[in-house]
Amino acid sequence: MENYQDLLNKQQSFFRSGKTKDIAFRIEMLTQLKNLVQLHEQDIIKAVKKDLNKSEIEAKRAEIGLVLGEIDFTLENLAEWAAPTEVKTPATHEGATSFIHQDPYGSVLVIAPWNYPFQLAVAPLVGTIAAGNTAVLKPSELTPSTSSLLAGLINHHFPEEYLHVVEGEVDTSTALLKENFDYIFFTGSTGVGKIVAEAAAKHLTPVTLELGGKSPTIVHSDADLDEAAKRIARGKFANAGQTCVAPDYVLVHRNVKDELLTKMKDVIKASYGEDIIHNPNFGHIVSERHFDRLNSFLDNGRVVAGGDSDRTNLVIEPTILDSIFWDDPVMQDEIFGPILPIIEYDEPSEIINEIVKRPKPLALYLFTDDQVLQEDVLTNVSFGGGAINDTINHMTSHYLPFGGVGDSGMGAYHGKASFDTFSHSKSILKLSNK
C-alpha cells in the first residue's frame, strides 16, 4: 500500500507559504479551472459516455453546466465571502471590536463517487480553492475514463503541491485516509461514509459526508398529476436512476394512483421511446455487481412499466413496481437505479409515521398545494433537503446549501455553503490599549 505522506507534506508546506490565501491567487486558479472545463468539454462528454453511457445533453447539464455555474457564482462573490465580518460587541467589553476571520483549513482530501464522476469531483474542488486550501482528489475507480481525464487535467495544469489527483482502487482510498489531512470531503454510500468518519476520527479531522438514502416522493390527492408524472420520471430516471437525490419510491394517495401510473408510463415512452434497452442515450448501470443487485428487485410486487434488462450491456429499463409493501426487499436500502416502487396510502399521517421510523433521507419531494400538509411534512419529517411540486432541482441552486442529515450525511456545500464548509470561522475580539 502506497504511502502518501510525501504528497501531503508538499501540500502542507505550500499551504504554509501563504500563497493559497491570497484572493487574487484563488481567483486565478478558479478562472484556470473554468477555462480547462470549457476547453475540454468534448473530452468530458466522451469520458462520461464511455463510463455510464451518459447522453451529451445530460453530460452538458449535470456534469459540466453545474460546475461552470458553481465557478461563476463563486468568482462573483468570493471577495465578499472572504472579507472579515465585523459583528457586535457586548457592552461589557467597552472599547473592543469583534470580527470573524475566515481561515482555510489547510490540506483537504476529496473522495468522489462514480455516478456523476466529473461534477461530484470538481464541484468540491471549487470550494477548496475558493476557501484557500490545497487539495488531493481521489476519483472513483468504477468510472476509469473520467478518473483518467481528471488526473490529466488537474495534474498537468496545477502543481502537485497545490492540487493533485490520485487514481486507484479501494486500497488507495484506504491509504489516503491514514494520512492526517486537515479536512475530508466524501461523497458516496452511507456504509463507506461510516468508514471514512471512523478514519477521520483517529486524527480528529473534520468531515463532510454527502451520502444518500431512500428519498420518498409523496403524491397527494390534490396534486397536478401531469406535472407530477413528468417531474418524478425526470428526477428518477436521469442517469439511469443513479442519482443520490433521485426519488427512491413514491407514496401516492389511493384515489389518484392509477391515473398517476398511466401518466408516468406515457412520460417514460415519450422520453425514452419504445425500445429503451437499445436506446443509445439511456444510461447504463455502472457495473455487473450493481446490475445484479438491481435486477433482483424486478420480481418485487407487480411490474406496470418496463421490467426488461440486458446484462451484457448493463441496461435496465425504467421500471415501475406497483403493489409494493414496506417489508419488500426493494424497500430495504437505497435503490440507486431505474426502478421505482409505488406504495399507496389513504391518510398522510400513516406514511409520515412510516418515513420517520426509517433512516433520515437525503431528499423528500411532496406534490400537493395543501398548505397544512406541506407544513406537517416540513415540520415533522427530518431530511436533507427537497422540493414541493418538483424533484431534484433544489440541488442545482447556488443559494441553497446541499447536504444530508443523520444517515444521509453531515455538512453541506454549493454556493457560499461550499466556501463556508472549507473555511474555519475564526472569532476575534480586539481591544485597543489607547
Secondary structure, DSSP 8 states (H G I E B T S, - for coil): ----HHHHHHHHHHHHTTGGG-HHHHHHHHHHHHHHHHHTHHHHHHHHHHHH---HHHIIIIIIIHHHHHHHHHHHHHHHHHS-EEE---TTSTTEEEEEEEEE-SEEEEE--SSSTTHHHHHHHHHHHHHT-EEEEE--TTSHHHHHHHHHHHHHHS-TTTEEE----HHHHHHHHHS--SEEEEES-HHHHHHHHHHHHTTT--EEEE-----EEEE-TTS-HHHHHHHHHHHHHGGGG--TTS--EEEEEGGGHHHHHHHHHHHHHHHH-S-GGG-TTS---S-HHHHHHHHGGGGSSEEEE---EETTTTEE--EEEES--TTSGGGTS---SSEEEEEEES-HHHHHHHHHTS---SEEEEE---HHHHHHHHHH---SEEEESSSSGGGG-TTS-B---GGGEE--BSTHHHHHHTEEEEEEEEE---
